[in-house]
């Protein structure tokens, strides 16, 4: 989501006549887009912000914009007192406070309008920064902003606000614009993406939106994340099964493999529900080529998690054999229910131990799953050249590298998988 937000800001600044700077010391405007989902991310954001203070002192005309979850959707009064050298405070996904600050004269408004006219940009369209035109193959498109589910550990509802779906007309216009600029794959984003349209009765649901996106010429692949086990329904899975452009890769976090921990997290489902869902995903998407992949998220060390409860999570991951497991150690976040009402009683050393046990388990599972790809031919959409090798992904989101003198950017090619490991594969063009 932050990648998409940053692209929106860069595009908005370009429409005001700004160009990207190579380093902070050369900039007239610096935007620090922040994440606070974990304490380490917030600490990094604060460190970056303090590092900008000397630049502001050297150049009082420098405009510093603090954006994202550190600001949140509430009043930034406390942040203004703490960081008086910051000029603009912007909530997540909203470049307008910065645009308004920089567009304080009539001349700038006229300049922006003329620039949009030259580039054939419509006000409602969100475009990429020009440096990425024709280069970015895969782009993120937010479709649901905020979240209203309020898991006990999650700070997102407090910082990004309540759940808000974007109108389908805006999403379709944005995707068409991205395709015109060279994008071939889009990933629809939402904290609970399956809930798209639930707050807007006149709009289609996510399955309906996928059907609309399927009809866009030039768009080759569609993905979506993150799903929630309580809202990933049969209609949506059937749309994934039926629509050729929708890739057979599902991101659906379990977070824990113990029912009491799930209840304490307020996730709204049981381990048995999740196992049934995984079986249903695999059954409904069994005809997709080259199969279906499933990714999950797991938090270790949630308040009160016992060794036995952790072992239930270990056993669940072992038995389900999912393609990817994004692992995190529990991090207490201010304002959340868990921080206010539960004791963070799992020692940090124990959190790391549990993390590494799952990490080692998943590395072995992923290696075995990916080994089945060796010596088969699959389609890969290539995105960029990295150190002399072309990097791309299969429909199941497997990372593939190919050595070739050809320019493969934006091309979908058949490749032969020559080698596979737990995190990536190497292949040759057929």
Secondary structure, 3 states (H helix, E strand, C coil): CHHHHHHHHHHHHHHCCCCCCCCHHHCCEEEEEECCCCHHHHHHHHHHHHHHHHHHHHCCCCEEEEEECCCCCCCCHHHHHHCCCCCEEECCCCCHHHHHHHCCCHHHHHHHHHHHHHHCCCCCCCCCCHHHCCCCCEEEEECEECCCCCCCCCCHHHHHCCCEECCHHHHHHHHHHHHHCCCCEEEEECCCHHHCCCCCCCCCCHHHHHHHHHCCCCCCEEEEECEECCCCCHHHHHHHHHCCCECCEEEEECECCCHHHHHHHCCCCCHHHHHHHHHHHHHHCCCCCCCCEEEEEEEECCCCCCHHHHHHHHHHHHHHCCCEEEEEECCCCCCCHHHHHCCCCCCHHHHHHHHHHHHHHHHHHHHHHHHCCCCCEEEEEEEEEECCEEEEECCCCCEEEECCCCCCCCCEEEEEEEEECCCCEEEEEC
